[in-house]
Amino acid sequence: PDITVKRGRKNRIGKVVLKSGGIVEGVYLGNDGKPLAGITLYAQNHYGFSTSEVRHGTTVTDPNGFYRFEKLPEEMVFIVRPRSYQQTGTVSCGLIPDSDTDTRLDFGTGPVISGRLVIDNKPLANTRMVLELGQWKSQGLYRCHADTDADGNFSLRAGRPGLYMLSYNRRGKVSTTLTTKLLDIAVSAEDKDIKLGTIPSQNKTLRVRFDIPEAQGKQRRYFCLRKDDPIYGPYLFWKEEPLAAEMPYEIDGLKSGTYYLTTALQIGCQYRHKIEIAETDDILDVTLPTPKGSVTVTGSLPEGINHVFFRHESQNVSGILFNRDGAFRQENLPAGRYQFMAKWTCFDENATTVDIPDQPEFKLELTLEQLLGQLKERVMVRIFDENGNPAENAAVWIESEDRKIQPAFQGSYSSLFYLPEGDYVIYAQKDKQKAAKPYRVRVDKYNTAGGESRETFIQLKAKAGEKSAGKPKKRHPTTDTECA
């Protein structure tokens, strides 16, 4: 701490304890439960690539699969495998090390989740399976990969209790990775192996058709289905360059609820349709309407603004504007009232509203002053319990100048905020547990102008009158059944 000493006076500052940082150690096991030697692990502040990445340490597992990190900060740390997208097995775990206690973190333990992936009545071979703790942007808190065999079989490890999302990942032309959600899996501390059988199971089926007008080309760029939310919801189906001859597309394994069908006919513009699947719908036939639009919108974004999102008042049409050779151009838009928002899709009272008339071409003028006033930073908050493990379903909010800000989106382990320039305090609570200390975040104009999300965390403390269960004390390297 900073200490002020006045001339000619003595200052008693009490006891000073110097901490050397936290220790995290354990055994790295493959999906088959066997220790793996020579595995490189990083300790860093992000799961994936980030320009703000800080590498706290690097280690390699010994012949018994044992690893050890020392001098780690008492903040959010991810233990990850380099180039995790290429690896199988457990590729990432997030935690908060404790400077007073050695933390045991074994990779590849927990129940085995197994099943068989069958898509379009065919086993999906050589396909990357992803088991991830939480939904949506909880990447890295716990993540395990496996590849299906020739008959579509797979097995993965769920190393922590909690709610997981199981997905499969295929590469395509439009996107380098296409992660499609299959189902949620709840894993408890008492669970042993979990056998899923053949997935997706034959629950409800959605059959989708849509027209492809000749004037707009023979093919659409892609067609997809999302659950619950048109922006943040997980992908349940993705088809690149859909063809009329392939329709109807049958999507199996669905449950009752709200879904969003989306097609993209041109770069930077999507057409969206909301549907509801009822409990009584075993098979639902849907024809996706094509919005009728003939307006070409042109203009130029001011220097310093990379892109601007837009959406129609019906919310069925949305997209992104960006300059090409100094100007933007969007064709075949329907007339109507639109909102425009710089950088993020967080349309709010600061969005610019423009009425686009029904005419062949409309020149859109967006000023730098308008767009700078919309800039925000996207802040992702992760919650951890008193032992440094991810905490599920905590209430999270932010306060600033007597304002209480709720998340734009909240998953099981992560909360997402869009914040303009200012000073903020993050709050969280779960079962009467509150934050161990004030967690503050400052957003300035340089943050809002950047293109990345900021990741931060908040740790809960034990309930009043209760003692924390603590973390396991140091144990020696072993390959006993205790670790396997």
C-alpha positions as CSV (number, residue, x, y, z in Angstrom):
1,P,0.0,0.0,0.0
2,D,1.0,3.7,-0.4
3,I,2.2,5.1,3.0
4,T,2.5,8.8,3.8
5,V,5.3,9.7,6.2
6,K,5.5,13.2,7.7
7,R,8.9,14.7,8.5
8,G,10.1,14.1,12.0
9,R,7.3,11.6,13.0
10,K,7.1,7.9,13.4
11,N,4.3,5.9,11.6
12,R,3.2,2.5,12.8
13,I,1.8,0.6,9.9
14,G,1.2,-2.7,11.7
15,K,2.0,-6.1,10.3
16,V,3.0,-6.4,6.6
17,V,2.5,-9.8,4.9
18,L,4.2,-10.3,1.5
19,K,2.4,-12.7,-0.7
20,S,4.2,-14.6,-3.5
21,G,1.0,-15.5,-5.4
22,G,-1.1,-18.5,-5.7
23,I,-0.1,-22.1,-6.6
24,V,-2.2,-24.2,-9.0
25,E,-1.2,-27.8,-9.6
26,G,-2.7,-31.1,-10.7
27,V,-2.7,-34.0,-13.1
28,Y,-3.6,-33.8,-16.8
29,L,-5.6,-36.8,-18.0
30,G,-6.9,-37.5,-21.4
31,N,-10.6,-38.3,-22.2
32,D,-9.7,-42.0,-21.5
33,G,-8.6,-41.1,-18.0
34,K,-4.9,-41.8,-18.6
35,P,-2.1,-39.3,-17.6
36,L,-0.5,-37.5,-20.5
37,A,3.1,-36.4,-20.4
38,G,4.6,-33.4,-22.4
39,I,1.4,-31.4,-22.5
40,T,2.0,-27.6,-22.6
41,L,-0.3,-25.5,-20.5
42,Y,-0.6,-21.7,-20.2
43,A,-1.9,-19.6,-17.3
44,Q,-3.4,-16.4,-18.7
45,N,-6.2,-13.9,-18.2
46,H,-8.2,-14.9,-21.3
47,Y,-9.3,-18.3,-22.7
48,G,-8.9,-17.2,-26.3
49,F,-6.8,-14.7,-28.2
50,S,-7.0,-11.1,-27.0
51,T,-4.9,-8.0,-27.5
52,S,-5.1,-7.5,-23.7
53,E,-3.8,-11.0,-23.0
54,V,-1.4,-11.5,-20.1
55,R,0.5,-14.7,-19.8
56,H,1.2,-15.5,-16.1
57,G,3.1,-18.7,-16.7
58,T,3.9,-21.7,-18.9
59,T,4.5,-25.3,-17.8
60,V,4.7,-28.8,-19.3
61,T,3.4,-32.0,-17.7
62,D,5.9,-34.5,-16.4
63,P,6.0,-38.2,-17.2
64,N,3.2,-38.7,-14.6
65,G,1.0,-36.0,-16.2
66,F,1.7,-33.6,-13.3
67,Y,1.9,-29.8,-13.7
68,R,2.4,-26.9,-11.4
69,F,2.1,-23.1,-11.6
70,E,3.4,-20.7,-9.0
71,K,3.1,-17.0,-8.3
72,L,-0.3,-16.6,-10.0
73,P,-2.4,-13.5,-9.2
74,E,-5.5,-13.7,-7.1
75,E,-7.8,-12.9,-10.0
76,M,-9.5,-14.7,-12.9
77,V,-7.0,-17.1,-14.5
78,F,-7.5,-19.6,-17.3
79,I,-5.4,-22.7,-17.4
80,V,-5.4,-23.5,-21.2
81,R,-3.8,-25.6,-23.8
82,P,-2.2,-23.6,-26.6
83,R,-4.1,-23.7,-29.9
84,S,-7.0,-25.3,-28.0
85,Y,-9.2,-25.5,-31.2
86,Q,-6.8,-28.1,-32.5
87,Q,-6.7,-30.2,-29.3
88,T,-8.9,-32.9,-27.8
89,G,-9.4,-33.5,-24.1
90,T,-10.0,-30.8,-21.5
91,V,-8.6,-27.6,-23.1
92,S,-9.4,-24.9,-20.5
93,C,-10.4,-24.4,-16.9
94,G,-11.1,-21.0,-15.3
95,L,-10.6,-20.2,-11.6
96,I,-9.4,-17.6,-9.1
97,P,-6.2,-18.8,-7.3
98,D,-5.8,-18.2,-3.6
99,S,-2.5,-16.7,-2.3
100,D,-2.9,-18.5,1.0
101,T,-3.7,-22.0,-0.3
102,D,-2.4,-24.4,-2.9
103,T,-5.2,-25.1,-5.3
104,R,-5.6,-28.6,-6.8
105,L,-7.0,-28.6,-10.3
106,D,-7.0,-31.9,-12.2
107,F,-7.8,-32.0,-15.9
108,G,-9.8,-34.9,-17.4
109,T,-11.6,-36.0,-14.2
110,G,-15.4,-36.2,-13.7
111,P,-18.2,-38.2,-15.3
112,V,-17.8,-39.5,-18.9
113,I,-20.5,-38.1,-21.2
114,S,-20.9,-40.4,-24.2
115,G,-23.3,-40.7,-27.1
116,R,-23.6,-41.1,-30.9
117,L,-24.2,-38.2,-33.3
118,V,-26.6,-38.8,-36.2
119,I,-27.5,-36.0,-38.6
120,D,-29.8,-36.5,-41.6
121,N,-30.1,-40.2,-40.6
122,K,-26.3,-40.6,-41.0
123,P,-23.6,-41.0,-38.4
124,L,-21.5,-37.8,-38.4
125,A,-17.9,-39.1,-38.5
126,N,-14.7,-37.1,-37.7
127,T,-16.6,-34.2,-36.2
128,R,-15.4,-32.0,-33.3
129,M,-17.6,-32.3,-30.2
130,V,-17.5,-29.4,-27.7
131,L,-18.6,-29.7,-24.0
132,E,-18.7,-26.3,-22.4
133,L,-19.7,-25.1,-18.9
134,G,-22.6,-22.6,-19.3
135,Q,-24.2,-21.2,-22.3
136,W,-23.1,-18.7,-24.9
137,K,-20.1,-16.6,-23.9
138,S,-18.9,-18.7,-20.9
139,Q,-16.0,-20.0,-23.0
140,G,-13.1,-21.3,-21.0
141,L,-14.6,-21.7,-17.6
142,Y,-14.5,-25.4,-18.5
143,R,-14.2,-26.7,-22.0
144,C,-13.6,-30.2,-23.3
145,H,-13.2,-31.5,-26.9
146,A,-13.5,-34.9,-28.6
147,D,-13.8,-36.2,-32.2
148,T,-16.4,-38.6,-33.3
149,D,-15.3,-42.0,-34.7
150,A,-16.4,-43.4,-38.0
151,D,-19.8,-44.4,-36.5
152,G,-20.5,-41.0,-34.8
153,N,-19.6,-42.2,-31.3
154,F,-17.9,-39.8,-28.8
155,S,-17.0,-39.4,-25.1
156,L,-16.0,-36.3,-23.1
157,R,-15.3,-35.5,-19.5
158,A,-17.4,-33.1,-17.4
159,G,-14.8,-32.0,-14.8
160,R,-17.1,-29.7,-12.7
161,P,-20.7,-29.9,-11.5
162,G,-23.0,-27.5,-13.4
163,L,-25.0,-26.9,-16.5
164,Y,-23.2,-27.8,-19.7
165,M,-23.9,-27.1,-23.4
166,L,-23.0,-29.9,-25.9
167,S,-22.3,-28.7,-29.4
168,Y,-20.7,-30.0,-32.6
169,N,-18.4,-28.0,-34.8
170,R,-18.0,-28.1,-38.5
171,R,-16.0,-25.8,-40.7
172,G,-17.6,-24.2,-43.7
173,K,-17.2,-21.6,-46.5
174,V,-19.0,-18.6,-44.8
175,S,-17.5,-19.2,-41.4
176,T,-14.3,-21.0,-40.3
177,T,-16.2,-22.7,-37.5
178,L,-19.8,-23.6,-37.2
179,T,-20.8,-24.6,-33.7
180,T,-24.2,-26.0,-33.5
181,K,-25.9,-26.7,-30.2
182,L,-27.3,-30.1,-29.5
183,L,-28.6,-30.0,-25.9
184,D,-28.0,-28.9,-22.3
185,I,-26.7,-31.4,-19.8
186,A,-27.0,-30.9,-16.0
187,V,-24.1,-32.6,-14.1
188,S,-24.1,-33.0,-10.3
189,A,-21.3,-33.8,-8.0
190,E,-22.9,-37.3,-7.4
191,D,-23.2,-38.1,-11.1
192,K,-21.2,-41.0,-12.6
193,D,-21.0,-41.7,-16.3
194,I,-23.8,-40.2,-18.4
195,K,-25.0,-42.1,-21.5
196,L,-26.9,-39.9,-24.0
197,G,-27.6,-42.5,-26.6
198,T,-28.3,-41.3,-30.2
199,I,-28.6,-37.6,-30.5
200,P,-30.4,-35.5,-31.5
201,S,-33.3,-37.5,-30.2
202,Q,-36.5,-37.5,-32.2
203,N,-38.5,-35.0,-30.2
204,K,-40.1,-32.3,-32.4
205,T,-39.4,-31.7,-36.0
206,L,-39.4,-28.4,-37.9
207,R,-39.7,-28.4,-41.7
208,V,-38.7,-25.2,-43.3
209,R,-39.2,-23.8,-46.8
210,F,-38.5,-20.4,-48.3
211,D,-38.6,-18.7,-51.7
212,I,-35.5,-17.6,-53.5
213,P,-36.5,-14.8,-55.9
214,E,-34.7,-14.9,-59.2
215,A,-33.9,-11.2,-59.0
216,Q,-31.9,-11.9,-55.9
217,G,-29.9,-14.8,-57.1
218,K,-30.3,-18.6,-57.1
219,Q,-28.7,-19.1,-53.7
220,R,-28.8,-17.5,-50.3
221,R,-25.5,-17.2,-48.4
222,Y,-26.8,-19.2,-45.4
223,F,-29.8,-20.2,-43.4
224,C,-29.8,-20.9,-39.6
225,L,-32.0,-21.5,-36.6
226,R,-31.4,-19.9,-33.1
227,K,-33.2,-20.6,-29.8
228,D,-34.7,-18.0,-27.5
229,D,-32.9,-14.9,-28.7
230,P,-32.2,-13.7,-32.3
231,I,-28.7,-12.3,-31.4
232,Y,-27.4,-14.2,-28.4
233,G,-29.2,-17.5,-28.7
234,P,-27.2,-20.6,-29.7
235,Y,-27.2,-22.0,-33.2
236,L,-29.3,-25.1,-33.6
237,F,-29.0,-25.5,-37.3
238,W,-26.8,-24.0,-40.0
239,K,-26.9,-24.5,-43.8
240,E,-24.6,-22.7,-46.2
241,E,-25.8,-21.8,-49.7
242,P,-29.2,-23.4,-49.3
243,L,-30.9,-24.6,-52.5
244,A,-34.6,-24.7,-53.4
245,A,-34.2,-28.3,-54.5
246,E,-33.1,-29.4,-51.0
247,M,-36.3,-28.1,-49.3
248,P,-37.9,-28.6,-47.0
249,Y,-35.0,-28.6,-44.5
250,E,-35.9,-30.9,-41.6
251,I,-34.5,-29.9,-38.1
252,D,-35.0,-32.7,-35.5
253,G,-34.5,-32.9,-31.8
254,L,-36.3,-29.6,-30.9
255,K,-38.4,-28.8,-27.9
256,S,-41.3,-26.4,-27.5
257,G,-40.4,-22.8,-27.2
258,T,-39.4,-19.7,-29.2
259,Y,-37.1,-19.9,-32.2
260,Y,-35.7,-17.5,-34.8
261,L,-35.2,-18.5,-38.5
262,T,-32.6,-16.3,-40.2
263,T,-31.4,-16.2,-43.8
264,A,-28.8,-14.0,-45.4
265,L,-29.2,-13.0,-49.0
266,Q,-26.3,-10.6,-49.2
267,I,-23.3,-9.6,-47.2
268,G,-24.3,-7.5,-44.2
269,C,-28.1,-8.1,-44.3
270,Q,-30.2,-10.7,-42.6
271,Y,-33.9,-11.6,-42.8
272,R,-35.4,-13.0,-39.6
273,H,-38.7,-14.8,-38.7
274,K,-39.9,-15.6,-35.2
275,I,-41.8,-18.9,-34.6
276,E,-43.3,-20.7,-31.7
277,I,-43.2,-24.5,-31.3
278,A,-46.1,-25.6,-29.1
279,E,-46.2,-28.7,-26.9
280,T,-48.7,-30.2,-29.3
281,D,-46.5,-29.7,-32.3
282,D,-44.7,-32.9,-33.2
283,I,-44.0,-31.8,-36.7
284,L,-44.3,-28.1,-37.7
285,D,-44.2,-26.9,-41.3
286,V,-43.1,-23.3,-41.8
287,T,-42.7,-21.2,-44.9
288,L,-40.2,-18.4,-44.3
289,P,-41.5,-15.2,-45.9
290,T,-39.1,-13.1,-47.9
291,P,-39.4,-9.4,-47.1
292,K,-40.3,-7.4,-50.2
293,G,-37.8,-4.6,-50.5
294,S,-36.5,-2.6,-53.4
295,V,-34.6,0.3,-51.7
296,T,-30.9,0.7,-52.2
297,V,-29.3,2.6,-49.3
298,T,-26.0,4.3,-49.9
299,G,-23.7,6.6,-48.0
300,S,-20.3,6.8,-46.2
301,L,-19.3,6.2,-42.6
302,P,-17.2,9.0,-41.1
303,E,-13.6,8.4,-40.4
304,G,-13.0,6.6,-37.1
305,I,-16.2,4.6,-37.3
306,N,-15.6,1.0,-38.5
307,H,-19.1,-0.2,-38.8
308,V,-22.8,0.6,-37.9
309,F,-25.5,-2.0,-37.2
310,F,-29.1,-1.4,-38.3
311,R,-32.5,-3.0,-37.9
312,H,-36.0,-2.4,-39.3
313,E,-38.8,-1.4,-36.9
314,S,-40.4,-4.9,-37.5
315,Q,-37.0,-6.4,-36.3
316,N,-37.3,-8.8,-39.2
317,V,-34.6,-7.1,-41.2
318,S,-31.2,-6.3,-39.7
319,G,-27.6,-6.0,-40.8
320,I,-24.3,-4.0,-40.8
321,L,-22.9,-1.1,-42.7
322,F,-19.2,-0.7,-43.5
323,N,-17.3,1.2,-46.0
324,R,-15.9,-0.4,-49.1
325,D,-13.7,1.9,-51.1
326,G,-14.9,4.7,-48.9
327,A,-18.7,4.1,-49.1
328,F,-21.4,1.6,-48.1
329,R,-24.3,0.2,-50.2
330,Q,-27.2,-2.1,-49.1
331,E,-29.7,-3.3,-51.7
332,N,-33.2,-4.7,-51.6
333,L,-34.2,-3.2,-48.2
334,P,-37.9,-2.6,-47.4
335,A,-39.0,0.9,-46.7
336,G,-39.8,1.9,-43.1
337,R,-38.3,3.1,-39.9
338,Y,-34.8,2.0,-39.1
339,Q,-32.5,2.3,-36.1
340,F,-28.7,2.7,-36.5
341,M,-26.1,2.0,-33.8
342,A,-22.3,2.2,-33.9
343,K,-20.2,-0.8,-33.0
344,W,-22.6,-3.0,-31.1
345,T,-26.2,-4.4,-31.6
346,C,-27.3,-2.7,-28.3
347,F,-30.1,-0.6,-29.7
348,D,-31.2,1.9,-27.1
349,E,-32.4,5.5,-26.7
350,N,-29.1,6.7,-28.2
351,A,-29.7,4.9,-31.5
352,T,-30.3,7.1,-34.6
353,T,-33.8,6.7,-36.1
354,V,-34.3,7.2,-39.8
355,D,-37.4,6.8,-41.9
356,I,-36.4,5.3,-45.3
357,P,-39.0,6.1,-48.0
358,D,-40.2,3.7,-50.7
359,Q,-38.0,4.9,-53.5
360,P,-35.2,3.2,-55.7
361,E,-32.3,4.8,-53.8
362,F,-31.9,6.6,-50.5
363,K,-28.7,8.4,-49.3
364,L,-28.2,7.9,-45.6
365,E,-26.3,10.5,-43.7
366,L,-24.8,9.6,-40.3
367,T,-22.7,12.2,-38.6
368,L,-19.6,11.6,-36.5
369,E,-21.2,13.4,-33.6
370,Q,-24.2,11.1,-33.7
371,L,-22.2,7.9,-33.8
372,L,-19.6,8.9,-31.2
373,G,-22.4,9.5,-28.7
374,Q,-23.5,5.9,-29.2
375,L,-20.1,4.2,-28.5
376,K,-20.0,1.8,-25.7
377,E,-17.7,-0.9,-24.3
378,R,-18.9,-4.5,-24.1
379,V,-18.1,-5.8,-20.7
380,M,-18.4,-9.5,-19.8
381,V,-18.6,-10.3,-16.1
382,R,-17.8,-13.8,-14.8
383,I,-18.9,-14.9,-11.2
384,F,-16.8,-17.1,-8.9
385,D,-17.6,-18.5,-5.5
386,E,-15.6,-18.1,-2.3
387,N,-13.4,-21.0,-3.3
388,G,-12.5,-19.6,-6.7
389,N,-14.8,-21.8,-8.8
390,P,-17.4,-20.6,-11.3
391,A,-20.7,-19.7,-9.5
392,E,-23.9,-20.6,-11.3
393,N,-27.0,-18.3,-11.7
394,A,-25.8,-15.4,-9.5
395,A,-27.7,-12.1,-9.8
396,V,-25.4,-9.5,-11.4
397,W,-25.9,-5.7,-11.9
398,I,-23.9,-2.5,-12.2
399,E,-24.4,0.8,-10.6
400,S,-23.2,4.3,-11.6
401,E,-24.5,7.7,-10.4
402,D,-27.5,6.3,-8.7
403,R,-28.4,4.2,-11.8
404,K,-28.8,0.5,-11.7
405,I,-27.9,-1.3,-14.9
406,Q,-29.1,-4.8,-15.7
407,P,-27.3,-7.1,-18.1
408,A,-28.1,-7.0,-21.7
409,F,-27.8,-10.8,-21.7
410,Q,-27.3,-13.2,-18.8
411,G,-26.1,-16.8,-19.0
412,S,-25.6,-19.3,-16.2
413,Y,-22.0,-18.1,-15.5
414,S,-21.6,-14.8,-17.5
415,S,-23.4,-11.5,-17.7
416,L,-23.0,-9.0,-20.6
417,F,-23.2,-5.3,-20.3
418,Y,-22.8,-2.4,-22.8
419,L,-21.4,0.6,-21.0
420,P,-20.8,4.2,-22.1
421,E,-17.9,6.2,-20.8
422,G,-18.0,6.5,-17.0
423,D,-17.1,4.9,-13.6
424,Y,-19.0,1.8,-12.5
425,V,-19.3,-0.6,-9.6
426,I,-20.2,-4.3,-10.2
427,Y,-22.4,-6.1,-7.8
428,A,-23.4,-9.7,-7.5
429,Q,-25.4,-11.9,-5.1
430,K,-26.3,-15.5,-4.7
431,D,-28.1,-17.1,-1.8
432,K,-27.3,-14.1,0.3
433,Q,-23.7,-14.2,-0.6
434,K,-22.3,-10.9,-1.8
435,A,-19.1,-9.7,-3.3
436,A,-15.9,-10.1,-1.3
437,K,-14.9,-6.5,-2.1
438,P,-16.0,-3.6,-4.3
439,Y,-15.3,-4.4,-8.0
440,R,-14.9,-1.2,-10.0
441,V,-14.6,-0.7,-13.8
442,R,-13.8,2.5,-15.7
443,V,-14.9,3.0,-19.3
444,D,-13.3,5.8,-21.3
445,K,-13.5,6.8,-24.9
446,Y,-10.5,4.7,-25.8
447,N,-12.2,1.6,-24.5
448,T,-15.4,2.3,-26.4
449,A,-13.5,2.9,-29.6
450,G,-11.8,-0.5,-29.4
451,G,-13.2,-3.6,-31.1
452,E,-12.9,-6.2,-28.3
453,S,-15.0,-7.1,-25.3
454,R,-13.5,-6.6,-21.9
455,E,-13.6,-9.6,-19.5
456,T,-13.7,-9.0,-15.8
457,F,-14.8,-11.0,-12.7
458,I,-16.4,-10.7,-9.3
459,Q,-15.8,-13.2,-6.4
460,L,-18.4,-13.9,-3.8
461,K,-17.6,-14.3,-0.1
462,A,-19.0,-16.8,2.4
463,K,-22.3,-16.1,4.1
464,A,-22.1,-14.2,7.4
465,G,-21.4,-16.5,10.3
466,E,-20.2,-19.3,8.0
467,K,-16.6,-20.4,7.3
468,S,-15.5,-21.1,3.8
469,A,-15.0,-24.7,3.0
470,G,-11.6,-23.7,1.6
471,K,-9.6,-25.3,-1.1
472,P,-7.8,-28.6,-0.9
473,K,-4.3,-28.3,0.5
474,K,-1.4,-29.3,-1.5
475,R,-1.1,-33.0,-2.6
476,H,1.8,-34.7,-4.2
477,P,1.8,-35.9,-7.8
478,T,0.1,-39.2,-8.2
479,T,-1.5,-41.4,-10.8
480,D,-3.7,-43.3,-8.3
481,T,-7.3,-44.0,-9.0
482,E,-8.1,-41.0,-6.9
483,C,-7.0,-38.8,-9.8
484,A,-8.2,-41.1,-12.6
